[in-house]
Amino acid sequence: MTELTHETLLVPLLVFCRIGACFMVLPGFSSDRIPVQLRLFAAIAVSLAITPLVYDMVRPSAIETPSNLLAMIVVESATGILLGFLVRILYLALEFVALAMANFAGYGSIFSHSVDNNDPSTPYAAFVTTPAIVLFFVTDQHMNVILMLQRSYDAIKVGMAVAMPPNLQMIVNTFDATFKLTLQLSGALVVYSITVNFAFGFLNKMVPQIPIYFVSAPFVALGGLIILLQTDKTILEIFSSLVTQAIHNLGQNG
């Protein structure tokens, strides 16, 4: 029978600091629509499941003095937030591009709340962001995140400072690749917006008597919706593969 010591309690606590902090910013888990108690129970359950797998790596840090232990709790929480934010930034970039696509398609003036949080959004953008959140769970990306958190103990030891140059470079590379790809995904709406506005602007110059704004608005909105219906599946497939690759890289590099 295993003897119950202070290490038996401190090791799960340190694991929970990283797991719980990561869950606070993960897409889907951090939604305001999910009760806080459910998010807390999920973080505790995952922490208890991972603890036996990383016990030997966390145990030496649990013997530290109380002052060092408090610092490790802070560092572990910061590490979890960093790992979760590197996944969250993908969905923030997609939300940004979805709002830009709504403006390109003529739906920018229709405001509502985002489905997964209370941020201002549009129903047009929800056709992009909501399926992306659903695919996060349908394609088992949340399970890959849990596996990534387990592997992160090999790359980022307990108590190790997170603001190291390799990690900063990884953050910059993640930002760069994410926004570049998501802007490319909205390329069809960008070309459509420039073309249709140029055409109606030319028509307004040719026939200034026509109230071109009221004539063009329905056509712009209908064309933007048709383009979204044609490209939404491709956008979500490419984005889902990007999320898979990003989580895999985090699992390998910490």
Secondary structure as UniProt FT lines:
FT   HELIX           6..25
FT   TURN            27..30
FT   TURN            32..33
FT   HELIX           36..58
FT   HELIX           59..63
FT   HELIX           66..104
FT   TURN            105..106
FT   TURN            108..109
FT   STRAND          112..113
FT   STRAND          120..121
FT   HELIX           123..138
FT   TURN            139..140
FT   HELIX           141..155
FT   TURN            158..159
FT   HELIX           165..185
FT   HELIX           187..206
FT   TURN            208..209
FT   HELIX           212..253
//
